[in-house]
């Protein structure tokens, strides 16, 4: 297609790292969903509470910055855009800040998910 991503192998490794941290955040959201759902049908409906804001606010859909920054996927999208399209090095302060924010989101959400699942989840 002609697209040549910038960033090289180091950028690719960093992209995998930040997406892995977002995956941990998604596991925490899954724990939250599982703790409040009574069955698989309800879990599907509840999961859209987490999925839709991530999809619409955290991607390339234009939304005000102050709203988009509420979802962790915005920081991942910003980092991936900076690395692969703008050619920013992974050691850029903005990219490191984005990784720190996504890591903080992941830690908080996984802790909240574990607490909620322990308290309300069915075994």
N, C-alpha and C positions, 0 to 999 in steps of 0.2 A: 504494500500500500504506500510505501515511501516514508513512513514515520520512523524516525530514528531517535529513540529516547536518549536523553543526555544523562549524565551521572555516572556512567561506567559501572563496573562491578561493585564498587563500594556503595554507590547509590542504590543498586539493586539489593545488596545485603541489608542496607538500612531500611529500605522499603519493606522487605520481608520482616524485619524486626518490629517496625511500627505496626504493621498489619497483624503480627502475632499478638502484640499488646492489645489491639482492638478486639481480637478474637477472645482473649481472656475477659474483656469487658462484656462481650456478648454471652459468654458462659454465665457471668453474674446476672445478666438480664434474664437468661433462661432459668436460673435458680429462682429469681423473683417470680417469674411466670409460673413455675411449677409449684411454688409454695401457696399460691392463691387459687390455682385452678383445681376444680373438683374432678375433671375428666379431660381426655385429650381434646375434645371439641371446645371446651371452655379455654384450654391452654392456647389453642389456635387463635381464638378471638382476642384473648388477653395479649398475646404476643404482638398483635398489630399496634398496640399502644406504644410498644418500644420500636418496632420496625419502621413504621411510617415516618415518624419525626427524623429518624436516622437517615432514611432514604431521601426525604425532601429537603430537610434543612442542612444535612451534612454533605451533600454532593454538589453538583454544578447547577442546581436549580437556584435562580436568583432569589435571595431573601435578605432582609436586613442583617448586617453583621452581628448586631447585638442579640438577635434571636438565634442565628445559626451557630453561634459559639456556645450554645447551651448543650449541644450534642457532641459526643466525642468523635464521631465520624467526620465532622468538619475539620478538625485538626489533622486527621489522617489525610484527607483529601488535599488540604493545603500543603502538607509536607510532600505528598506524592507529586503534586503539580509543580512545586518548587524544584524538586529533584529532577524529574523527567522532562519537564517542558522548559523551565527557566534555567536549568543547569546549575542550580545552587549546590554547593558542597554539603554533605550530610553534617558537617561540623558547624554549619551556619547557626547563629543564635536563634533565629526564628524556628528552625527545624528542631533544634534541641529543646526549645520551649514547648513546641507542639508535642514532642515525645514525652516531656515531663507532665504535661496536662493530661494526655491520654493515659499515662501510667497512673496518675493520681485518680482519674475517673475509674480506671480498672480496679484499683485497690479498694476504693470506696464502694463500688458497685458489687464486687465479689464478696466483701465483708457483709454488706447489707443483704445480699442474696443468701449467704450462709446463715446469717442470723434469722432471716425470715423463714428459710427452709427448715431450720431446726425448730422454730417455734410453731409454724403453721403447716409445714409440709407433711404429707402422709408418707409413711414408711411401708 
